[in-house]
Amino acid sequence: MQLASFKAKNYRLALEETFFKLDEQMLADAGQKELSKFQKQGGEDPFSPAMLMGGGRSMAGCTATVVLITPQEIYCANAGDSRTVLSKAKKACDLSVDHKPNDREEKRRIEQAGGFVQEDRVNGMLALSRALGDFEYKSNNLLKPKDQAVTAYPDIKCLPIQSDCEFILLACDGIWDVKTSQQAIDYLH
């Protein structure tokens, strides 16, 4: 199914809608069955109390960083602490922002949703403030998905493609825990 926003070339809206649709699909019964398969493949018991939230739903979650490239532009949508970096004339150009609970705006949203930040973690547990899944942090029925303590709402950055754009690196937080954006770009060069 192709989104009307994508067909209309409103890529920013299409990316936002896609992140929320993925979140909805993860919560649906079919998505829960798929999550269960992944957890079994990883050697985890998908029905252990630690892996389930109320109603027997999976607590699985993940970050997402996505790049959409048109003939003229690069769009990056990011939710979580994965990072996307453009190498532009051998210089690192961050296309995404790591979403950490102690960031001022993230903390404000978490607290307005009824959560708290303790030891740089949402409710003392989750080390990022945006993600797909992690539904135990998205249970305030009075709030829109964008306003939950943890949200799938992505930050989106758009840059024009120029002659000095070389390549794009998309990586999880494990890389960024040990390397700066520039160090990773230097390593790849």
Contacts in CASP RR format, 6 or more apart in sequence:
PFRMAT RR
TARGET T0000
AUTHOR 0000-0000-0000
METHOD contacts of the structure
MODEL  1
MQLASFKAKNYRLALEETFFKLDEQMLADAGQKELSKFQKQGGEDPFSPA
MLMGGGRSMAGCTATVVLITPQEIYCANAGDSRTVLSKAKKACDLSVDHK
PNDREEKRRIEQAGGFVQEDRVNGMLALSRALGDFEYKSNNLLKPKDQAV
TAYPDIKCLPIQSDCEFILLACDGIWDVKTSQQAIDYLH
3 14 0 8 1.000
3 17 0 8 1.000
3 18 0 8 1.000
5 11 0 8 1.000
5 13 0 8 1.000
5 14 0 8 1.000
5 17 0 8 1.000
6 14 0 8 1.000
9 70 0 8 1.000
11 68 0 8 1.000
11 70 0 8 1.000
11 73 0 8 1.000
11 75 0 8 1.000
11 158 0 8 1.000
12 75 0 8 1.000
12 156 0 8 1.000
12 158 0 8 1.000
15 66 0 8 1.000
15 68 0 8 1.000
15 75 0 8 1.000
15 77 0 8 1.000
15 154 0 8 1.000
15 156 0 8 1.000
16 77 0 8 1.000
16 153 0 8 1.000
16 154 0 8 1.000
16 156 0 8 1.000
18 66 0 8 1.000
18 77 0 8 1.000
19 64 0 8 1.000
19 77 0 8 1.000
19 79 0 8 1.000
19 132 0 8 1.000
19 152 0 8 1.000
19 153 0 8 1.000
19 154 0 8 1.000
20 145 0 8 1.000
20 152 0 8 1.000
20 153 0 8 1.000
22 64 0 8 1.000
22 132 0 8 1.000
22 152 0 8 1.000
23 132 0 8 1.000
23 133 0 8 1.000
23 138 0 8 1.000
23 145 0 8 1.000
23 152 0 8 1.000
25 31 0 8 1.000
26 32 0 8 1.000
26 35 0 8 1.000
26 58 0 8 1.000
26 60 0 8 1.000
26 61 0 8 1.000
26 132 0 8 1.000
26 133 0 8 1.000
26 135 0 8 1.000
27 57 0 8 1.000
27 133 0 8 1.000
27 135 0 8 1.000
32 57 0 8 1.000
32 58 0 8 1.000
35 46 0 8 1.000
35 58 0 8 1.000
35 60 0 8 1.000
36 46 0 8 1.000
36 47 0 8 1.000
36 58 0 8 1.000
38 60 0 8 1.000
39 45 0 8 1.000
39 46 0 8 1.000
39 51 0 8 1.000
39 58 0 8 1.000
39 60 0 8 1.000
40 46 0 8 1.000
44 51 0 8 1.000
45 51 0 8 1.000
46 52 0 8 1.000
46 58 0 8 1.000
47 56 0 8 1.000
51 58 0 8 1.000
51 59 0 8 1.000
51 60 0 8 1.000
52 58 0 8 1.000
52 59 0 8 1.000
53 59 0 8 1.000
53 135 0 8 1.000
53 136 0 8 1.000
57 135 0 8 1.000
58 135 0 8 1.000
59 134 0 8 1.000
59 135 0 8 1.000
59 136 0 8 1.000
60 133 0 8 1.000
60 134 0 8 1.000
61 131 0 8 1.000
61 132 0 8 1.000
61 133 0 8 1.000
61 134 0 8 1.000
62 131 0 8 1.000
62 132 0 8 1.000
62 133 0 8 1.000
63 78 0 8 1.000
63 79 0 8 1.000
63 80 0 8 1.000
63 81 0 8 1.000
63 82 0 8 1.000
63 128 0 8 1.000
63 130 0 8 1.000
63 131 0 8 1.000
63 132 0 8 1.000
63 172 0 8 1.000
63 173 0 8 1.000
64 77 0 8 1.000
64 78 0 8 1.000
64 79 0 8 1.000
64 80 0 8 1.000
64 82 0 8 1.000
64 131 0 8 1.000
64 132 0 8 1.000
64 152 0 8 1.000
64 154 0 8 1.000
65 76 0 8 1.000
65 77 0 8 1.000
65 78 0 8 1.000
65 79 0 8 1.000
65 80 0 8 1.000
65 82 0 8 1.000
65 83 0 8 1.000
65 84 0 8 1.000
65 96 0 8 1.000
65 170 0 8 1.000
66 76 0 8 1.000
66 77 0 8 1.000
66 78 0 8 1.000
66 154 0 8 1.000
67 74 0 8 1.000
67 75 0 8 1.000
67 76 0 8 1.000
67 84 0 8 1.000
67 95 0 8 1.000
67 168 0 8 1.000
67 170 0 8 1.000
68 74 0 8 1.000
68 75 0 8 1.000
68 76 0 8 1.000
68 77 0 8 1.000
69 75 0 8 1.000
69 161 0 8 1.000
71 161 0 8 1.000
72 160 0 8 1.000
72 161 0 8 1.000
73 158 0 8 1.000
73 159 0 8 1.000
73 160 0 8 1.000
73 161 0 8 1.000
74 86 0 8 1.000
74 95 0 8 1.000
74 158 0 8 1.000
74 159 0 8 1.000
74 160 0 8 1.000
74 161 0 8 1.000
74 165 0 8 1.000
74 168 0 8 1.000
75 156 0 8 1.000
75 157 0 8 1.000
75 158 0 8 1.000
76 84 0 8 1.000
76 95 0 8 1.000
76 96 0 8 1.000
76 156 0 8 1.000
76 157 0 8 1.000
76 158 0 8 1.000
77 154 0 8 1.000
77 155 0 8 1.000
77 156 0 8 1.000
78 84 0 8 1.000
78 95 0 8 1.000
78 96 0 8 1.000
78 97 0 8 1.000
78 99 0 8 1.000
78 130 0 8 1.000
78 154 0 8 1.000
78 155 0 8 1.000
78 156 0 8 1.000
79 99 0 8 1.000
79 130 0 8 1.000
79 131 0 8 1.000
79 132 0 8 1.000
79 151 0 8 1.000
79 152 0 8 1.000
79 153 0 8 1.000
79 154 0 8 1.000
79 155 0 8 1.000
80 98 0 8 1.000
80 99 0 8 1.000
80 128 0 8 1.000
80 129 0 8 1.000
80 130 0 8 1.000
80 131 0 8 1.000
81 98 0 8 1.000
81 99 0 8 1.000
81 100 0 8 1.000
81 127 0 8 1.000
81 128 0 8 1.000
81 172 0 8 1.000
81 173 0 8 1.000
81 176 0 8 1.000
82 96 0 8 1.000
82 170 0 8 1.000
82 171 0 8 1.000
82 172 0 8 1.000
82 173 0 8 1.000
83 94 0 8 1.000
83 96 0 8 1.000
83 98 0 8 1.000
83 170 0 8 1.000
83 171 0 8 1.000
83 173 0 8 1.000
83 175 0 8 1.000
83 176 0 8 1.000
83 181 0 8 1.000
84 94 0 8 1.000
84 95 0 8 1.000
84 96 0 8 1.000
84 168 0 8 1.000
84 169 0 8 1.000
84 170 0 8 1.000
85 92 0 8 1.000
85 93 0 8 1.000
85 94 0 8 1.000
85 95 0 8 1.000
85 96 0 8 1.000
85 168 0 8 1.000
85 169 0 8 1.000
85 171 0 8 1.000
85 181 0 8 1.000
85 184 0 8 1.000
85 185 0 8 1.000
86 92 0 8 1.000
86 93 0 8 1.000
86 94 0 8 1.000
86 95 0 8 1.000
86 159 0 8 1.000
86 165 0 8 1.000
86 166 0 8 1.000
86 167 0 8 1.000
86 168 0 8 1.000
86 169 0 8 1.000
87 93 0 8 1.000
87 165 0 8 1.000
87 166 0 8 1.000
87 167 0 8 1.000
87 168 0 8 1.000
87 169 0 8 1.000
87 185 0 8 1.000
87 188 0 8 1.000
87 189 0 8 1.000
88 162 0 8 1.000
88 164 0 8 1.000
88 165 0 8 1.000
88 166 0 8 1.000
89 164 0 8 1.000
89 166 0 8 1.000
90 166 0 8 1.000
90 185 0 8 1.000
90 186 0 8 1.000
90 189 0 8 1.000
91 182 0 8 1.000
91 185 0 8 1.000
92 180 0 8 1.000
92 181 0 8 1.000
92 182 0 8 1.000
92 184 0 8 1.000
92 185 0 8 1.000
93 159 0 8 1.000
94 181 0 8 1.000
95 157 0 8 1.000
95 159 0 8 1.000
95 168 0 8 1.000
96 155 0 8 1.000
96 157 0 8 1.000
97 155 0 8 1.000
98 128 0 8 1.000
98 173 0 8 1.000
98 176 0 8 1.000
99 106 0 8 1.000
99 128 0 8 1.000
99 129 0 8 1.000
99 130 0 8 1.000
99 155 0 8 1.000
100 106 0 8 1.000
100 120 0 8 1.000
100 127 0 8 1.000
100 128 0 8 1.000
100 129 0 8 1.000
101 107 0 8 1.000
101 110 0 8 1.000
101 117 0 8 1.000
101 120 0 8 1.000
101 121 0 8 1.000
101 122 0 8 1.000
101 126 0 8 1.000
101 127 0 8 1.000
101 128 0 8 1.000
101 129 0 8 1.000
102 117 0 8 1.000
102 120 0 8 1.000
103 129 0 8 1.000
106 129 0 8 1.000
106 130 0 8 1.000
107 117 0 8 1.000
107 129 0 8 1.000
109 129 0 8 1.000
109 147 0 8 1.000
109 149 0 8 1.000
109 151 0 8 1.000
110 116 0 8 1.000
110 117 0 8 1.000
110 122 0 8 1.000
110 129 0 8 1.000
110 149 0 8 1.000
110 150 0 8 1.000
111 117 0 8 1.000
112 147 0 8 1.000
113 140 0 8 1.000
113 143 0 8 1.000
113 147 0 8 1.000
113 148 0 8 1.000
113 149 0 8 1.000
114 140 0 8 1.000
114 149 0 8 1.000
115 122 0 8 1.000
115 123 0 8 1.000
115 149 0 8 1.000
116 122 0 8 1.000
116 123 0 8 1.000
116 124 0 8 1.000
117 124 0 8 1.000
118 124 0 8 1.000
120 127 0 8 1.000
121 127 0 8 1.000
122 128 0 8 1.000
122 129 0 8 1.000
122 137 0 8 1.000
122 149 0 8 1.000
122 150 0 8 1.000
123 137 0 8 1.000
123 149 0 8 1.000
126 134 0 8 1.000
126 137 0 8 1.000
126 150 0 8 1.000
128 150 0 8 1.000
128 173 0 8 1.000
129 149 0 8 1.000
129 150 0 8 1.000
129 151 0 8 1.000
130 150 0 8 1.000
130 151 0 8 1.000
130 152 0 8 1.000
130 153 0 8 1.000
130 154 0 8 1.000
131 150 0 8 1.000
131 152 0 8 1.000
132 152 0 8 1.000
133 152 0 8 1.000
134 150 0 8 1.000
137 148 0 8 1.000
137 149 0 8 1.000
137 150 0 8 1.000
138 145 0 8 1.000
138 148 0 8 1.000
138 149 0 8 1.000
138 150 0 8 1.000
138 151 0 8 1.000
139 148 0 8 1.000
140 147 0 8 1.000
140 148 0 8 1.000
140 149 0 8 1.000
145 151 0 8 1.000
145 152 0 8 1.000
145 153 0 8 1.000
146 153 0 8 1.000
159 165 0 8 1.000
167 188 0 8 1.000
169 184 0 8 1.000
169 185 0 8 1.000
169 188 0 8 1.000
171 184 0 8 1.000
175 184 0 8 1.000
176 184 0 8 1.000
179 187 0 8 1.000
END
